[in-house]
Amino acid sequence: MNLARFLREERVDLSFDDQFDDEHPVTLARMTEGMASLLERSDAIVNPSKLRLDLANREKRAPSFLGLGIAMPHVRTLQARKLVMAVGISQNGLELDTPDDLPVRIAIALVGPPYDDKLYLQVYKRLSERLLDQGVLDTLLTAETEGEVVRALSA
């Protein structure tokens, strides 16, 4: 399965941590909102404010920290006409309350409609497999262009 079907360069942020500062510190809610803003760049998103709420509520119930500096906020929602992905790369690491106490360096958001469970689960599985590859992780963390990120996850 080619994940490039679901991820476009305009939904990749190579300096994701630039939105956080002393006035706007890193929190799970702010990270989730930042990922939602990337997802909203897709024309497949019906109602951006409801998407933000759905994604935030899902992450409040059970944060999607995979470990090794990876977060994968995801939700099935009627606010997505089709499956959409977004990627945020943090150069400094986002200090969040993760199970392994490692800062989040890679955040990948995944949203899809609730009626397409099979595809959603296939993409989630394939994405998880790609993230187990250390070469892919290294490529994501050192990517200089958004296209490199899309290609790394799609190979």
Secondary structure, 3 states (H helix, E strand, C coil): CCHHHCCCHHHEECCHHHHCCCCCCCCHHHHHHHHHHHHCCCCCECCHHHHHHHHHHHHHHCCCEEECCEECCEEECCCECCCEEEEEEEEEEECCCCCCCCCEEEEEEEEECCCCHHHHHHHHHHHHHHHCCHHHHHHHHHCCCHHHHHHHHHC
